[in-house]
Amino acid sequence: MTTADVERLYVLVESLRGEVVGYRADLNGRLRALEIAQAEDIGGSAARSLTRNQIVSWVVVIAGVVGITSTIVDQILIRV
C-alpha cells in the first residue's frame, strides 16, 4: 500500500466520521423534538400514542445503526 493509498483512506474515513457525527446530531435533535412534543401532549388517543411509540422506536433503531457505524469507523481507524 502506497502513501497515497493510505492518505486516501484517511480522507475517506474522516469523511465517513463527519457523516456519522452529522447523523448523530440530527438524531439527537429529532429525539429532543419528540421528547418535547411528548411532554407537551397532556392527553391523547391510543392511536396517537401507538404512532408516537413507533416513531420513538424508529429513532432508537436509527441511533443503534449510527452507533454501530461509528464503532466500525473507529475499528478501521485503529487498524489503519
N, C-alpha and C positions, 0 to 999 in steps of 0.2 A: 504494500500500500504506500503510495507516494504521499508527500507532504500536502500536495494539492487535494488529494482524496480526503485526507484527514481534515483539512480546513473546510472542505465542502461538507463533510459530515457534521462538523461543529456548527456550521451555519444552519444546516437543516435541522439539527437538534435544537438549536437556540430558537429557531422559528417555531418549531413544534411546541417548545416550552412556552413561548409567548402566547400561542393559541390556547394552550391549556389554562394559563393564567387568566386569559380573557374569558374563557368559558366558565371558570370558577367564579369570577367576578359577576358575570351575567347571572349565573345560577344563584349566587348569594343575593343579588338584587331581586330576583324573581321570588325567591323564598321569603325574603323580608316583606315584599309586597303582599304575598299570600298570608303571612302571619298578621300583618296589619289589617288586611281585609277580614280575616277570620276574627280578630279581636273586635273590629267594629260591628260585626254581624251579631246582633243580640239574639235573634230568633231565626227560624228558617225551616223550610220543609225538609223531609227526609231525602227527597231527590236532590235538593241543593247540597245537602251535607255529603251525599254519595259523590256528587260531581267534585266537590272540594277535596274530598279524600282521594279521589282518583288523580287529581292534579298534584296533590302533595306526594302521592306515590310515584308519579312520573318524575317529579323533581328529585326525589330520593334516588330513583334508578339512574337518572342522568348524572347526578352528583357521584354516584358509585362508578359509573363508566369513566367520568373525568378523573376520579381518584386512581382508578386502575391505569388509565393512560399516563397519568403523572408518574406513577410507580415505574412503569415501563420506560419512560423517558429518563428517569433517574438511574435505572439499571443500565441503560445504554450509555449514559454519561460516565458511570463508574467504570464500565468495561473499556471505554474508548481511551 
